[in-house]
């Protein structure tokens, strides 16, 4: 796994118990939260050596974050 993908996973694992730290995602990674969590899902499914329970947790967590950011965008198209 490359250092960027490793940093994505580390950020997610560090912040998942505190709401995700979404306000830090764009400045640190240059991605919107939705893009970030989609990328983490891809990393978890294809490139990580995480234990199965951690993969399950991250899949559920990131899927929820993608759903909530997408629904918030539909509700408030300008991020209000």
N, C-alpha and C positions, 0 to 999 in steps of 0.2 A: 504494500500500500504506500502511495506517495505521501510526503509530509503534509500536503494540503488536505488530503482526505483524512489523514490521522488527526489533524487539527480540527476538522469538522466534527469528528466523533468525540474528541476530547471536550470541545465546547458543549456539545449536546449532553454528554454525561455530567459535566460540571454544573450545568445550569438547569437540567431537567427537573430537579426538586425545587427550583425557585421560579418556576414559570417560563423558563426557556431563555431568558436573557435576550429576547428578540431585538431590543434596542441596540445591542452590541453587534448584531449579525452583519448589517450592511457596512459599518465602518471597519470591521475586522476582516470580512470575507468578500465584500463587494457584491453580495447577493441579497435579494429580498428574502424575508423569512420563508415564504412559500417555496421559493427556489432552493433555499438552504435545506429545508426539511425534505424536499424531494431528492436532493443530492445525497443527503444522509441515508435515506431509504435505499438508494442505489448502492451506496458504499456498504451498508449493512448486508444487503442481499448478495453482493458480488465480490467484495474485496476484503472483508474483515475476518479476522480469526477469533471473533468474540465467541464466548460460550453461548449455547442455545438459549438459555433464559434471558441473557442480556440482549440477544438479537430479537427475541420475542418482545421484550419490553420496549426496545427502541423502535421496532416496527409499529407497535400500538401507539406509542407516544408521538412519533413523527407523523403517522397517519392522521391522528387527531389534530395536530398542529396544522397540517396541510388543509384539512377540512375546515378548521376554524378560520384560518387566514383567507381561504378562498371564499367562504361565506361572508366574512366581514367585508371583503372587497366587493362582492355583489351587492351587499346592503349599502355600503358607503364607497362608491366608486373613486372618490378622491381621498380615501384613507381617513375620513373624518371620524 
